[in-house]
Protein backbone atom coordinates (compact mmCIF):
# COMPACT_ATOMS: atom_id res chain seq x y z
CA UNK A 1 0.00 0.00 0.00
CA UNK A 2 1.46 3.35 -1.04
CA UNK A 3 1.50 6.16 1.49
CA UNK A 4 0.62 9.68 0.41
CA UNK A 5 3.46 11.61 2.07
CA UNK A 6 1.79 14.89 1.17
CA UNK A 7 -1.01 14.23 3.66
CA UNK A 8 1.48 13.98 6.52
CA UNK A 9 2.68 17.59 6.47
CA UNK A 10 1.28 18.41 9.91
CA UNK A 11 2.59 15.33 11.67
CA UNK A 12 3.10 14.51 14.42
CA UNK A 13 -0.37 15.26 15.78
CA UNK A 14 1.36 16.80 18.81
CA UNK A 15 2.25 19.78 16.66
CA UNK A 16 -0.03 22.37 18.10
CA UNK A 17 -0.52 23.89 21.48
CA UNK A 18 -1.95 23.28 24.89
CA UNK A 19 -5.49 24.38 25.49
CA UNK A 20 -6.93 23.85 28.99
CA UNK A 21 -3.98 21.58 29.87
CA UNK A 22 -4.70 19.30 26.90
CA UNK A 23 -2.52 19.07 23.82
CA UNK A 24 -4.49 19.90 20.70
CA UNK A 25 -2.97 19.56 17.23
CA UNK A 26 -3.56 21.81 14.23
CA UNK A 27 -6.64 19.81 13.27
CA UNK A 28 -8.14 20.28 16.73
CA UNK A 29 -7.77 16.62 17.69
CA UNK A 30 -7.17 15.76 21.34
CA UNK A 31 -3.93 13.78 21.43
CA UNK A 32 -4.15 12.18 24.89
CA UNK A 33 -5.20 8.83 23.44
CA UNK A 34 -2.42 8.61 20.82
CA UNK A 35 0.83 6.64 20.99
CA UNK A 36 3.09 9.67 20.80
CA UNK A 37 6.41 7.78 20.63
CA UNK A 38 5.27 5.83 17.56
CA UNK A 39 4.05 9.01 15.88
CA UNK A 40 7.37 10.77 16.57
CA UNK A 41 9.23 7.84 15.00
CA UNK A 42 7.21 8.02 11.79
CA UNK A 43 7.32 11.79 11.69
CA UNK A 44 11.13 11.75 11.96
CA UNK A 45 11.35 9.04 9.29
CA UNK A 46 9.22 11.12 6.92
CA UNK A 47 11.32 14.22 7.61
CA UNK A 48 14.54 12.30 6.83
CA UNK A 49 13.09 11.23 3.48
CA UNK A 50 12.12 14.83 2.70
CA UNK A 51 15.50 16.19 3.85
CA UNK A 52 17.24 14.68 0.84
CA UNK A 53 15.39 17.13 -1.42
CA UNK A 54 15.69 20.27 0.76
CA UNK A 55 17.86 23.32 0.39
CA UNK A 56 19.60 24.94 3.36
CA UNK A 57 16.82 27.44 4.04
CA UNK A 58 14.28 24.62 4.15
CA UNK A 59 16.57 22.64 6.47
CA UNK A 60 16.80 25.64 8.81
CA UNK A 61 13.02 25.87 8.83
CA UNK A 62 12.84 22.14 9.55
CA UNK A 63 15.33 22.57 12.41
CA UNK A 64 13.14 25.29 13.90
CA UNK A 65 10.09 23.05 13.59
CA UNK A 66 11.91 20.08 15.13
CA UNK A 67 12.98 22.21 18.12
CA UNK A 68 9.38 23.35 18.57
CA UNK A 69 8.25 19.71 18.37
CA UNK A 70 10.77 18.78 21.07
CA UNK A 71 9.53 21.60 23.29
CA UNK A 72 5.92 20.52 22.79
CA UNK A 73 6.83 16.89 23.56
CA UNK A 74 8.58 17.96 26.77
CA UNK A 75 5.53 20.00 27.79
CA UNK A 76 3.30 17.03 26.99
CA UNK A 77 5.53 14.71 29.04
CA UNK A 78 5.56 17.10 32.00
CA UNK A 79 1.78 17.49 31.91
CA UNK A 80 1.29 13.71 31.77
CA UNK A 81 3.61 13.30 34.76
CA UNK A 82 1.80 16.06 36.67
CA UNK A 83 -1.53 14.31 36.04
CA UNK A 84 -0.42 11.16 37.87
CA UNK A 85 1.18 12.88 40.87
CA UNK A 86 -1.28 13.33 43.75
CA UNK A 87 -1.76 16.89 45.04
CA UNK A 88 -0.26 16.10 48.47
CA UNK A 89 2.98 15.00 46.81
CA UNK A 90 2.98 18.12 44.61
CA UNK A 91 2.62 20.23 47.77
CA UNK A 92 5.50 18.39 49.45
CA UNK A 93 7.69 18.87 46.35
CA UNK A 94 6.87 22.58 46.41
CA UNK A 95 7.81 22.82 50.12
CA UNK A 96 11.11 21.01 49.58
CA UNK A 97 11.91 23.21 46.58
CA UNK A 98 11.13 26.40 48.50
CA UNK A 99 13.35 25.18 51.35
CA UNK A 100 16.36 24.21 49.23
CA UNK A 101 16.19 26.73 46.36
CA UNK A 102 17.86 29.60 48.28
CA UNK A 103 20.87 27.38 49.04
CA UNK A 104 21.07 26.31 45.39
CA UNK A 105 20.85 29.95 44.27
CA UNK A 106 23.64 30.88 46.72
CA UNK A 107 25.82 28.08 45.34
CA UNK A 108 25.18 29.37 41.82
CA UNK A 109 26.30 32.87 42.86
CA UNK A 110 29.36 31.42 44.62
CA UNK A 111 30.29 29.42 41.50
CA UNK A 112 29.97 32.52 39.30
CA UNK A 113 32.19 34.55 41.64
CA UNK A 114 34.72 31.72 41.84
CA UNK A 115 34.87 31.40 38.04
CA UNK A 116 35.50 35.13 37.66
CA UNK A 117 38.25 35.05 40.32
CA UNK A 118 39.93 32.07 38.60
CA UNK A 119 39.77 33.82 35.20
CA UNK A 120 41.34 36.96 36.68
CA UNK A 121 44.10 34.90 38.37
CA UNK A 122 44.92 32.95 35.19
CA UNK A 123 45.06 36.17 33.16
CA UNK A 124 47.50 37.66 35.71
CA UNK A 125 49.64 34.49 35.73
CA UNK A 126 49.70 34.29 31.95
CA UNK A 127 49.55 30.48 31.98
CA UNK A 128 47.04 27.65 32.29
CA UNK A 129 46.29 26.15 35.70
CA UNK A 130 45.11 22.59 36.18
CA UNK A 131 43.15 21.37 39.21
CA UNK A 132 42.30 17.75 39.97
CA UNK A 133 39.43 17.63 37.45
CA UNK A 134 39.14 21.11 35.92
CA UNK A 135 41.58 23.25 33.99
CA UNK A 136 41.59 26.98 33.40
CA UNK A 137 43.24 27.36 30.02
CA UNK A 138 45.13 30.54 29.26
CA UNK A 139 44.84 31.65 25.65
CA UNK A 140 46.77 34.49 24.09
CA UNK A 141 44.56 37.20 22.69
CA UNK A 142 43.63 36.89 19.06
CA UNK A 143 45.75 38.76 16.61
CA UNK A 144 43.93 40.42 13.77
CA UNK A 145 45.33 42.18 10.76
CA UNK A 146 43.92 44.59 8.27
CA UNK A 147 43.44 42.25 5.33
CA UNK A 148 43.40 45.01 2.72
CA UNK A 149 46.62 46.45 4.10
CA UNK A 150 48.31 43.04 4.07
CA UNK A 151 47.19 42.39 0.49
CA UNK A 152 48.74 45.72 -0.49
CA UNK A 153 51.96 44.80 1.35
CA UNK A 154 52.09 41.45 -0.49
CA UNK A 155 51.95 43.32 -3.78
CA UNK A 156 54.98 45.36 -2.67
CA UNK A 157 56.81 42.41 -1.07
CA UNK A 158 55.69 39.21 -2.86
CA UNK A 159 57.75 36.99 -0.52
CA UNK A 160 55.18 37.69 2.24
CA UNK A 161 52.61 35.63 0.34
CA UNK A 162 54.32 32.37 1.38
CA UNK A 163 53.40 33.15 5.03
CA UNK A 164 49.75 33.61 4.23
CA UNK A 165 47.44 30.75 5.11
CA UNK A 166 43.76 30.76 4.15
CA UNK A 167 41.60 28.49 6.28
CA UNK A 168 38.40 26.77 5.23
CA UNK A 169 35.17 28.70 5.60
CA UNK A 170 33.01 27.73 8.58
CA UNK A 171 29.59 28.33 10.03
QUISULQUI-V962532 format. One record per residue. SS is DSSP state (H for helix, E for strand, C for the rest). PSI is psi as a letter, one per 20 degrees, with the letter a starting at -180 (999 if undefined). NEAR is the number of other C-alpha atoms within 10 Angstrom. Layout:
# QUISULQUI-V962532
SS;PSI;NEAR
SS;PSI;NEAR
This chain:
# QUISULQUI-V962532
C;p;3
C;q;4
C;p;7
C;n;7
H;h;11
H;h;7
H;i;8
H;k;14
C;h;10
C;k;14
C;q;19
C;r;21
C;i;21
C;i;25
C;o;21
E;c;20
E;r;16
E;p;16
E;p;10
C;l;7
C;k;12
E;p;14
E;p;22
E;p;19
E;a;19
C;h;13
C;i;10
C;j;11
C;q;12
E;p;15
C;j;18
C;h;13
C;j;6
C;q;11
C;n;9
H;g;16
H;h;11
H;g;10
H;h;15
H;h;18
H;g;12
H;h;14
H;g;17
H;h;14
H;g;12
H;g;15
H;h;18
H;g;11
H;g;11
H;h;12
H;h;14
C;h;9
C;j;9
C;q;12
C;r;9
H;h;9
H;g;9
H;h;12
H;h;16
H;g;12
H;h;11
H;h;15
H;g;12
H;g;12
H;g;13
H;h;15
H;h;12
H;g;14
H;g;18
H;g;15
H;g;12
H;h;18
H;h;18
H;h;12
H;g;16
H;g;21
H;g;13
H;g;11
H;h;15
H;g;14
H;g;10
H;h;12
H;h;11
H;i;8
C;p;10
C;q;9
H;h;11
H;h;9
H;h;10
H;g;12
H;g;11
H;g;11
H;g;12
H;g;11
H;g;12
H;g;11
H;g;12
H;h;11
H;g;11
H;h;10
H;g;12
H;h;11
H;h;11
H;g;12
H;g;11
H;g;11
H;h;12
H;g;12
H;g;12
H;g;12
H;g;12
H;g;12
H;g;12
H;g;12
H;g;13
H;g;12
H;g;12
H;g;14
H;g;16
H;g;12
H;g;15
H;h;17
H;h;16
H;h;10
H;h;11
C;k;13
C;q;14
C;q;14
E;p;14
E;p;10
C;a;7
C;h;5
C;i;5
C;q;8
E;p;10
E;o;16
C;p;14
C;p;15
C;p;11
C;q;9
C;q;6
C;q;6
C;p;5
C;q;6
C;q;8
C;o;7
H;g;9
H;g;9
H;g;9
H;g;15
H;h;15
H;h;11
H;h;14
H;h;15
H;h;11
H;h;10
C;n;11
H;h;11
H;h;11
H;h;13
H;h;13
H;i;8
H;i;7
C;p;11
C;p;7
C;p;6
C;r;6
C;q;5
C;q;5
C;r;4
C;999;2
